[in-house]
Amino acid sequence: PWWFLAGGVVLVAVLSFPVFFIQLGHIGDGADPKSFTDRRAFDLMSSAFGPGSNGPLTLVIDQSKVPSSDRSALADQAQKALTNVPDAAVITPLTATSDGDVLTATAYSVAAPQDGRTTSLTNRLTDDVLPQAVSGTAADTYVTGTTAAQVDFLDIVS
């Protein structure tokens, strides 16, 4: 009878092996057949603008709690912090809304939205870069967009 137990344990171990390689999250348009229009659009965007163009990250700095006299310095400080971020192909200059309460920028990864480097970039922006960019102020920071939502989902599930 112990052979059956050993065989069952081996069988369960073999069948559970793929669990260690499962990737959760949204399957990108790059996984579609090449005949699909969304796949063709994905490929065109990637070839023309880089793989990260298919999953932009919107960076938001809410400076509504920051005194008006300090906002220009905050914008300069934040813009400096957003230069040379690892795994970011491009981060656009910060732009203020018409009332000046919010600054926004868009970050593009060097890799596709499902790539681990994009996940690392999203986490780095959320946990390190943006908080340091507004340190010493009352500003709040956010990383938004579909790609950021997928990264947050993966962080919750895993």
N, CA and C atoms as a LAMMPS dump frame, in Angstrom:
ITEM: TIMESTEP
0
ITEM: NUMBER OF ATOMS
474
ITEM: BOX BOUNDS ff ff ff
-5.0000000000000000e+02 5.0000000000000000e+02
-5.0000000000000000e+02 5.0000000000000000e+02
-5.0000000000000000e+02 5.0000000000000000e+02
ITEM: ATOMS id mol type element x y z
1 1 1 N 0.807 -1.211 0
2 1 2 C 0 0 0
3 1 3 C 0.852 1.279 0
4 2 1 N 2.068 1.223 0.552
5 2 2 C 2.86 2.443 0.572
6 2 3 C 3.307 2.843 -0.828
7 3 1 N 3.327 1.88 -1.774
8 3 2 C 3.66 2.199 -3.167
9 3 3 C 2.598 3.113 -3.77
10 4 1 N 1.341 2.855 -3.391
11 4 2 C 0.256 3.695 -3.899
12 4 3 C 0.383 5.12 -3.351
13 5 1 N 0.742 5.22 -2.096
14 5 2 C 0.942 6.535 -1.485
15 5 3 C 2.097 7.274 -2.173
16 6 1 N 3.221 6.601 -2.354
17 6 2 C 4.375 7.212 -3.016
18 6 3 C 4.037 7.59 -4.454
19 7 1 N 3.346 6.702 -5.154
20 7 2 C 2.941 6.995 -6.535
21 7 3 C 2.007 8.188 -6.598
22 8 1 N 1.074 8.281 -5.647
23 8 2 C 0.152 9.421 -5.601
24 8 3 C 0.873 10.731 -5.342
25 9 1 N 1.831 10.699 -4.435
26 9 2 C 2.601 11.907 -4.132
27 9 3 C 3.408 12.345 -5.35
28 10 1 N 4.038 11.4 -6.026
29 10 2 C 4.81 11.724 -7.229
30 10 3 C 3.89 12.278 -8.313
31 11 1 N 2.728 11.666 -8.492
32 11 2 C 1.776 12.125 -9.504
33 11 3 C 1.31 13.551 -9.205
34 12 1 N 0.97 13.824 -7.961
35 12 2 C 0.538 15.176 -7.583
36 12 3 C 1.676 16.174 -7.796
37 13 1 N 2.894 15.796 -7.453
38 13 2 C 4.043 16.687 -7.646
39 13 3 C 4.251 17 -9.123
40 14 1 N 4.152 15.996 -9.969
41 14 2 C 4.337 16.198 -11.41
42 14 3 C 3.221 17.072 -11.977
43 15 1 N 1.994 16.811 -11.573
44 15 2 C 0.864 17.581 -12.097
45 15 3 C 0.842 19.017 -11.57
46 16 1 N 1.409 19.255 -10.395
47 16 2 C 1.402 20.609 -9.836
48 16 3 C 2.602 21.442 -10.288
49 17 1 N 3.558 20.856 -10.949
50 17 2 C 4.762 21.556 -11.391
51 17 3 C 4.461 22.821 -12.207
52 18 1 N 3.501 22.808 -13.146
53 18 2 C 3.229 24.027 -13.925
54 18 3 C 2.733 25.208 -13.094
55 19 1 N 2.222 24.961 -11.903
56 19 2 C 1.73 26.048 -11.06
57 19 3 C 2.828 27.074 -10.787
58 20 1 N 4.065 26.633 -10.737
59 20 2 C 5.165 27.537 -10.44
60 20 3 C 5.495 28.472 -11.602
61 21 1 N 4.916 28.249 -12.761
62 21 2 C 5.219 29.062 -13.934
63 21 3 C 4.002 29.804 -14.47
64 22 1 N 2.906 29.795 -13.734
65 22 2 C 1.686 30.481 -14.166
66 22 3 C 1.887 31.987 -14.035
67 23 1 N 1.496 32.716 -15.069
68 23 2 C 1.521 34.169 -15.031
69 23 3 C 0.082 34.65 -15.057
70 24 1 N -0.312 35.356 -14.017
71 24 2 C -1.66 35.879 -13.927
72 24 3 C -1.732 37.231 -14.602
73 25 1 N -2.941 37.646 -14.925
74 25 2 C -3.135 38.975 -15.476
75 25 3 C -3.724 38.941 -16.868
76 26 1 N -3.775 40.109 -17.439
77 26 2 C -4.356 40.309 -18.757
78 26 3 C -3.418 39.789 -19.841
79 27 1 N -3.971 39.052 -20.758
80 27 2 C -3.189 38.613 -21.912
81 27 3 C -3.225 39.75 -22.924
82 28 1 N -2.088 40.227 -23.298
83 28 2 C -2.007 41.379 -24.187
84 28 3 C -2.405 41.063 -25.616
85 29 1 N -2.601 42.125 -26.378
86 29 2 C -2.976 41.976 -27.783
87 29 3 C -1.89 41.29 -28.589
88 30 1 N -0.676 41.29 -28.101
89 30 2 C 0.42 40.628 -28.791
90 30 3 C 0.283 39.121 -28.822
91 31 1 N -0.627 38.572 -28.026
92 31 2 C -0.841 37.124 -28.003
93 31 3 C -1.903 36.689 -29.014
94 32 1 N -2.598 37.643 -29.603
95 32 2 C -3.637 37.313 -30.583
96 32 3 C -3.012 36.833 -31.891
97 33 1 N -3.783 36.114 -32.687
98 33 2 C -3.277 35.709 -34.011
99 33 3 C -2.946 36.941 -34.859
100 34 1 N -1.962 36.812 -35.716
101 34 2 C -1.517 37.949 -36.524
102 34 3 C -2.58 38.449 -37.495
103 35 1 N -3.621 37.68 -37.716
104 35 2 C -4.681 38.112 -38.62
105 35 3 C -5.661 39.073 -37.941
106 36 1 N -5.644 39.17 -36.623
107 36 2 C -6.564 40.047 -35.897
108 36 3 C -6.096 41.498 -36.017
109 37 1 N -7.06 42.412 -36.142
110 37 2 C -6.705 43.821 -36.294
111 37 3 C -6.047 44.382 -35.037
112 38 1 N -6.485 43.942 -33.858
113 38 2 C -5.852 44.464 -32.651
114 38 3 C -4.405 43.998 -32.536
115 39 1 N -4.105 42.818 -33.029
116 39 2 C -2.715 42.337 -33.035
117 39 3 C -1.882 43.15 -34.021
118 40 1 N -2.465 43.435 -35.186
119 40 2 C -1.726 44.234 -36.164
120 40 3 C -1.442 45.63 -35.605
121 41 1 N -2.431 46.208 -34.927
122 41 2 C -2.233 47.525 -34.316
123 41 3 C -1.159 47.463 -33.23
124 42 1 N -1.189 46.406 -32.425
125 42 2 C -0.178 46.201 -31.378
126 42 3 C 1.214 46.144 -31.995
127 43 1 N 1.355 45.36 -33.061
128 43 2 C 2.654 45.214 -33.723
129 43 3 C 3.126 46.527 -34.352
130 44 1 N 2.202 47.269 -34.966
131 44 2 C 2.563 48.556 -35.568
132 44 3 C 3.035 49.547 -34.501
133 45 1 N 2.3 49.613 -33.393
134 45 2 C 2.691 50.508 -32.296
135 45 3 C 4.061 50.12 -31.746
136 46 1 N 4.262 48.821 -31.541
137 46 2 C 5.537 48.348 -30.991
138 46 3 C 6.702 48.655 -31.911
139 47 1 N 6.504 48.424 -33.207
140 47 2 C 7.612 48.647 -34.137
141 47 3 C 7.89 50.137 -34.34
142 48 1 N 6.857 50.964 -34.291
143 48 2 C 7.053 52.39 -34.525
144 48 3 C 7.508 53.144 -33.273
145 49 1 N 6.969 52.769 -32.12
146 49 2 C 7.222 53.551 -30.907
147 49 3 C 7.846 52.76 -29.761
148 50 1 N 8.092 51.478 -29.971
149 50 2 C 8.666 50.649 -28.914
150 50 3 C 7.594 49.835 -28.213
151 51 1 N 7.981 48.73 -27.6
152 51 2 C 7.001 47.832 -26.993
153 51 3 C 6.223 48.457 -25.842
154 52 1 N 6.807 49.414 -25.148
155 52 2 C 6.113 50.042 -24.025
156 52 3 C 4.992 50.971 -24.429
157 53 1 N 4.924 51.328 -25.706
158 53 2 C 3.871 52.239 -26.161
159 53 3 C 2.487 51.623 -26.045
160 54 1 N 2.422 50.309 -25.938
161 54 2 C 1.132 49.634 -25.813
162 54 3 C 0.612 49.607 -24.379
163 55 1 N 1.382 50.081 -23.432
164 55 2 C 0.958 50.072 -22.033
165 55 3 C 1.453 51.281 -21.27
166 56 1 N 1.012 52.487 -21.653
167 56 2 C 1.5 53.68 -20.963
168 56 3 C 1.045 53.721 -19.505
169 57 1 N 1.865 54.329 -18.686
170 57 2 C 1.55 54.532 -17.275
171 57 3 C 1.322 56.028 -17.067
172 58 1 N 0.192 56.392 -16.499
173 58 2 C -0.092 57.793 -16.224
174 58 3 C 0.347 58.109 -14.801
175 59 1 N 1.225 59.072 -14.673
176 59 2 C 1.736 59.488 -13.373
177 59 3 C 0.977 60.735 -12.939
178 60 1 N 0.464 60.718 -11.728
179 60 2 C -0.354 61.817 -11.229
180 60 3 C 0.217 62.301 -9.899
181 61 1 N 0.387 63.602 -9.792
182 61 2 C 0.79 64.225 -8.533
183 61 3 C -0.308 65.211 -8.154
184 62 1 N -0.995 64.912 -7.059
185 62 2 C -2.055 65.781 -6.551
186 62 3 C -1.409 66.768 -5.586
187 63 1 N -1.312 68.004 -6.021
188 63 2 C -0.677 69.022 -5.192
189 63 3 C -1.695 70.013 -4.644
190 64 1 N -2.953 69.583 -4.54
191 64 2 C -4 70.481 -4.048
192 64 3 C -3.766 70.907 -2.597
193 65 1 N -3.041 70.09 -1.815
194 65 2 C -2.757 70.434 -0.412
195 65 3 C -1.453 71.231 -0.273
196 66 1 N -0.787 71.457 -1.385
197 66 2 C 0.484 72.193 -1.374
198 66 3 C 0.183 73.676 -1.608
199 67 1 N 0.751 74.563 -0.79
200 67 2 C 0.522 75.997 -1.008
201 67 3 C 0.946 76.421 -2.42
202 68 1 N 0.209 77.342 -2.991
203 68 2 C 0.481 77.806 -4.358
204 68 3 C 1.915 78.285 -4.526
205 69 1 N 2.465 78.898 -3.496
206 69 2 C 3.829 79.431 -3.592
207 69 3 C 4.888 78.33 -3.685
208 70 1 N 4.545 77.098 -3.275
209 70 2 C 5.506 75.99 -3.298
210 70 3 C 5.347 75.061 -4.503
211 71 1 N 4.339 75.296 -5.307
212 71 2 C 4.03 74.353 -6.39
213 71 3 C 5.078 74.339 -7.497
214 72 1 N 5.636 75.467 -7.823
215 72 2 C 6.651 75.513 -8.877
216 72 3 C 7.891 74.722 -8.461
217 73 1 N 8.295 74.879 -7.212
218 73 2 C 9.453 74.133 -6.708
219 73 3 C 9.16 72.639 -6.684
220 74 1 N 7.929 72.279 -6.317
221 74 2 C 7.539 70.865 -6.308
222 74 3 C 7.595 70.292 -7.721
223 75 1 N 7.091 71.041 -8.695
224 75 2 C 7.113 70.567 -10.084
225 75 3 C 8.551 70.358 -10.561
226 76 1 N 9.433 71.281 -10.225
227 76 2 C 10.845 71.132 -10.606
228 76 3 C 11.481 69.924 -9.927
229 77 1 N 11.21 69.769 -8.635
230 77 2 C 11.745 68.638 -7.869
231 77 3 C 11.245 67.313 -8.446
232 78 1 N 9.959 67.261 -8.771
233 78 2 C 9.376 66.033 -9.315
234 78 3 C 9.926 65.732 -10.705
235 79 1 N 10.078 66.763 -11.53
236 79 2 C 10.6 66.549 -12.88
237 79 3 C 12.021 66.006 -12.83
238 80 1 N 12.834 66.501 -11.913
239 80 2 C 14.196 65.981 -11.756
240 80 3 C 14.172 64.513 -11.353
241 81 1 N 13.254 64.163 -10.456
242 81 2 C 13.169 62.774 -9.981
243 81 3 C 12.743 61.821 -11.09
244 82 1 N 12.063 62.342 -12.094
245 82 2 C 11.557 61.498 -13.18
246 82 3 C 12.542 61.358 -14.339
247 83 1 N 13.747 61.858 -14.186
248 83 2 C 14.75 61.676 -15.236
249 83 3 C 15.58 60.432 -14.944
250 84 1 N 15.917 59.727 -15.98
251 84 2 C 16.771 58.528 -15.884
252 84 3 C 16.228 57.447 -14.956
253 85 1 N 14.936 57.176 -15.046
254 85 2 C 14.337 56.094 -14.257
255 85 3 C 14.622 54.779 -14.982
256 86 1 N 15.226 53.803 -14.309
257 86 2 C 15.52 52.519 -14.962
258 86 3 C 14.258 51.861 -15.53
259 87 1 N 14.378 51.264 -16.695
260 87 2 C 13.31 50.567 -17.418
261 87 3 C 12.266 51.499 -18.025
262 88 1 N 12.455 52.801 -17.92
263 88 2 C 11.545 53.746 -18.565
264 88 3 C 12.187 54.214 -19.862
265 89 1 N 11.496 53.988 -20.977
266 89 2 C 12.008 54.46 -22.261
267 89 3 C 11.874 55.975 -22.34
268 90 1 N 10.699 56.471 -21.95
269 90 2 C 10.404 57.899 -21.998
270 90 3 C 9.44 58.222 -20.867
271 91 1 N 9.663 59.35 -20.226
272 91 2 C 8.669 59.925 -19.32
273 91 3 C 8.457 61.35 -19.799
274 92 1 N 7.224 61.663 -20.165
275 92 2 C 6.918 62.985 -20.699
276 92 3 C 7.065 64.035 -19.597
277 93 1 N 7.263 65.288 -19.981
278 93 2 C 7.338 66.347 -18.969
279 93 3 C 6.02 66.456 -18.194
280 94 1 N 6.131 66.842 -16.942
281 94 2 C 4.941 67.043 -16.123
282 94 3 C 4.146 68.22 -16.663
283 95 1 N 2.843 68.058 -16.696
284 95 2 C 1.942 69.098 -17.169
285 95 3 C 0.915 69.372 -16.087
286 96 1 N 0.694 70.638 -15.78
287 96 2 C -0.281 71.01 -14.759
288 96 3 C -1.663 71.169 -15.379
289 97 1 N -2.68 70.834 -14.592
290 97 2 C -4.054 71.08 -15.023
291 97 3 C -4.307 72.585 -14.979
292 98 1 N -5.423 73.027 -15.54
293 98 2 C -5.692 74.463 -15.627
294 98 3 C -5.764 75.131 -14.254
295 99 1 N -6.231 74.413 -13.236
296 99 2 C -6.286 75.004 -11.896
297 99 3 C -4.981 74.818 -11.125
298 100 1 N -4.043 74.054 -11.677
299 100 2 C -2.745 73.856 -11.054
300 100 3 C -2.722 72.867 -9.906
301 101 1 N -3.839 72.204 -9.65
302 101 2 C -3.905 71.267 -8.525
303 101 3 C -3.262 69.916 -8.816
304 102 1 N -3.148 69.572 -10.08
305 102 2 C -2.659 68.239 -10.447
306 102 3 C -1.582 68.355 -11.523
307 103 1 N -0.526 67.56 -11.349
308 103 2 C 0.508 67.418 -12.375
309 103 3 C 0.386 66.016 -12.953
310 104 1 N 0.508 65.891 -14.267
311 104 2 C 0.456 64.568 -14.891
312 104 3 C 1.62 64.404 -15.863
313 105 1 N 2.009 63.16 -16.027
314 105 2 C 3.019 62.784 -17.019
315 105 3 C 2.685 61.368 -17.466
316 106 1 N 3.262 60.961 -18.559
317 106 2 C 3.073 59.6 -19.049
318 106 3 C 4.431 58.929 -19.143
319 107 1 N 4.499 57.714 -18.604
320 107 2 C 5.737 56.93 -18.652
321 107 3 C 5.536 55.748 -19.582
322 108 1 N 6.532 55.485 -20.402
323 108 2 C 6.521 54.34 -21.305
324 108 3 C 7.684 53.427 -20.936
325 109 1 N 7.38 52.174 -20.775
326 109 2 C 8.398 51.19 -20.422
327 109 3 C 9.248 50.833 -21.636
328 110 1 N 10.42 50.281 -21.374
329 110 2 C 11.262 49.772 -22.454
330 110 3 C 10.753 48.412 -22.933
331 111 1 N 9.801 47.833 -22.204
332 111 2 C 9.319 46.485 -22.504
333 111 3 C 7.8 46.49 -22.665
334 112 1 N 7.277 45.38 -23.146
335 112 2 C 5.833 45.218 -23.339
336 112 3 C 5.109 45.268 -21.99
337 113 1 N 3.808 45.562 -22.004
338 113 2 C 3.06 45.674 -20.75
339 113 3 C 3.117 44.434 -19.858
340 114 1 N 3.199 43.242 -20.431
341 114 2 C 3.208 42.015 -19.635
342 114 3 C 4.607 41.614 -19.177
343 115 1 N 5.618 42.322 -19.596
344 115 2 C 7.003 41.986 -19.259
345 115 3 C 7.304 42.325 -17.794
346 116 1 N 8.15 41.559 -17.188
347 116 2 C 8.536 41.787 -15.803
348 116 3 C 9.2 43.133 -15.576
349 117 1 N 9.877 43.656 -16.605
350 117 2 C 10.516 44.969 -16.465
351 117 3 C 9.477 46.075 -16.327
352 118 1 N 8.325 45.9 -16.983
353 118 2 C 7.256 46.886 -16.846
354 118 3 C 6.655 46.814 -15.449
355 119 1 N 6.509 45.608 -14.929
356 119 2 C 6.034 45.454 -13.549
357 119 3 C 7.012 46.115 -12.588
358 120 1 N 8.303 45.893 -12.804
359 120 2 C 9.328 46.518 -11.95
360 120 3 C 9.272 48.036 -12.044
361 121 1 N 9.104 48.55 -13.26
362 121 2 C 9.007 49.995 -13.449
363 121 3 C 7.803 50.55 -12.697
364 122 1 N 6.662 49.899 -12.835
365 122 2 C 5.448 50.363 -12.162
366 122 3 C 5.645 50.382 -10.651
367 123 1 N 6.183 49.31 -10.115
368 123 2 C 6.419 49.253 -8.666
369 123 3 C 7.455 50.281 -8.227
370 124 1 N 8.49 50.483 -9.028
371 124 2 C 9.528 51.465 -8.694
372 124 3 C 8.939 52.877 -8.665
373 125 1 N 8.116 53.195 -9.665
374 125 2 C 7.483 54.514 -9.7
375 125 3 C 6.556 54.705 -8.501
376 126 1 N 5.771 53.679 -8.198
377 126 2 C 4.799 53.768 -7.108
378 126 3 C 5.465 53.835 -5.74
379 127 1 N 6.452 52.984 -5.528
380 127 2 C 7.032 52.823 -4.19
381 127 3 C 8.222 53.73 -3.902
382 128 1 N 8.971 54.107 -4.931
383 128 2 C 10.219 54.835 -4.696
384 128 3 C 10.266 56.209 -5.36
385 129 1 N 10.162 56.223 -6.678
386 129 2 C 10.428 57.449 -7.438
387 129 3 C 9.441 58.564 -7.097
388 130 1 N 8.146 58.296 -7.219
389 130 2 C 7.17 59.361 -6.969
390 130 3 C 7.138 59.804 -5.505
391 131 1 N 7.163 58.882 -4.532
392 131 2 C 7.211 59.359 -3.139
393 131 3 C 8.443 60.228 -2.85
394 132 1 N 9.595 59.862 -3.425
395 132 2 C 10.792 60.688 -3.24
396 132 3 C 10.654 62.025 -3.966
397 133 1 N 9.936 62.011 -5.083
398 133 2 C 9.765 63.237 -5.868
399 133 3 C 8.973 64.292 -5.11
400 134 1 N 8.091 63.868 -4.231
401 134 2 C 7.255 64.819 -3.491
402 134 3 C 7.598 64.846 -2.004
403 135 1 N 8.726 64.264 -1.641
404 135 2 C 9.09 64.215 -0.22
405 135 3 C 9.2 65.628 0.35
406 136 1 N 8.744 65.763 1.566
407 136 2 C 8.769 67.061 2.213
408 136 3 C 7.59 67.937 1.861
409 137 1 N 6.639 67.41 1.107
410 137 2 C 5.446 68.178 0.738
411 137 3 C 4.2 67.384 1.144
412 138 1 N 3.054 68.015 0.989
413 138 2 C 1.783 67.354 1.302
414 138 3 C 1.152 66.731 0.059
415 139 1 N 1.901 66.637 -1.016
416 139 2 C 1.358 66.105 -2.272
417 139 3 C 1.18 64.589 -2.193
418 140 1 N 0.19 64.104 -2.917
419 140 2 C -0.06 62.667 -3.051
420 140 3 C 0.288 62.252 -4.474
421 141 1 N 0.722 60.998 -4.635
422 141 2 C 1.109 60.516 -5.965
423 141 3 C 0.365 59.245 -6.314
424 142 1 N 0.159 59.05 -7.607
425 142 2 C -0.543 57.873 -8.111
426 142 3 C 0.076 57.443 -9.438
427 143 1 N 0.045 56.15 -9.695
428 143 2 C 0.385 55.602 -11.005
429 143 3 C -0.874 54.901 -11.483
430 144 1 N -1.405 55.339 -12.617
431 144 2 C -2.682 54.814 -13.087
432 144 3 C -2.56 54.291 -14.513
433 145 1 N -3.649 53.748 -14.998
434 145 2 C -3.715 53.187 -16.339
435 145 3 C -3.946 51.69 -16.275
436 146 1 N -4.243 51.105 -17.406
437 146 2 C -4.544 49.677 -17.473
438 146 3 C -3.369 48.834 -17.002
439 147 1 N -2.183 49.176 -17.428
440 147 2 C -1.003 48.399 -17.039
441 147 3 C -0.778 48.478 -15.535
442 148 1 N -0.901 49.668 -14.967
443 148 2 C -0.73 49.827 -13.517
444 148 3 C -1.801 49.048 -12.758
445 149 1 N -3.023 49.04 -13.277
446 149 2 C -4.097 48.277 -12.63
447 149 3 C -3.789 46.787 -12.646
448 150 1 N -3.24 46.297 -13.752
449 150 2 C -2.871 44.882 -13.828
450 150 3 C -1.759 44.55 -12.837
451 151 1 N -0.798 45.429 -12.695
452 151 2 C 0.289 45.202 -11.737
453 151 3 C -0.268 45.177 -10.316
454 152 1 N -1.178 46.105 -10.005
455 152 2 C -1.799 46.109 -8.68
456 152 3 C -2.582 44.826 -8.438
457 153 1 N -3.3 44.375 -9.458
458 153 2 C -4.057 43.125 -9.341
459 153 3 C -3.12 41.957 -9.042
460 154 1 N -2.024 41.886 -9.765
461 154 2 C -1.06 40.804 -9.541
462 154 3 C -0.458 40.87 -8.142
463 155 1 N -0.205 42.084 -7.656
464 155 2 C 0.339 42.227 -6.305
465 155 3 C -0.66 41.748 -5.256
466 156 1 N -1.938 41.977 -5.499
467 156 2 C -2.975 41.545 -4.559
468 156 3 C -3.133 40.035 -4.59
469 157 1 N -3.147 39.457 -5.783
470 157 2 C -3.387 38.021 -5.933
471 157 3 C -2.198 37.196 -5.466
472 158 1 N -0.996 37.674 -5.744
473 158 2 C 0.178 36.851 -5.413
474 158 3 C 0.692 37.078 -4.021
